[in-house]
């Protein structure tokens, strides 16, 4: 089963661009993920459970480094989508 996740990250600190870019850069290191970034969000797709695990690990990593950050996520069943990203 495929997962498509749309994620927006909002670090609660004055210097917010660097933590967002670091999060996106880390996601792009995983060959098994497809990552598409726009001005307001990042869309990640891959096999359902491994993708959820990687997202959880990377969000936790960001929280440990940044402190407070809001992640707004939408999760979709990629198997039911007409096209892949």
HELIX and SHEET records of a PDB file:
HELIX    1   1 UNK A   17  UNK A   27  1                                  11    
HELIX    2   2 UNK A   48  UNK A   66  1                                  19    
HELIX    3   3 UNK A   78  UNK A   80  5                                   3    
SHEET    1   A 4 UNK A  34  UNK A  37  0                                        
SHEET    2   A 4 UNK A  42  UNK A  47 -1                                        
SHEET    3   A 4 UNK A   2  UNK A  11 -1                                        
SHEET    4   A 4 UNK A  69  UNK A  77 -1                                        
END                                                                             
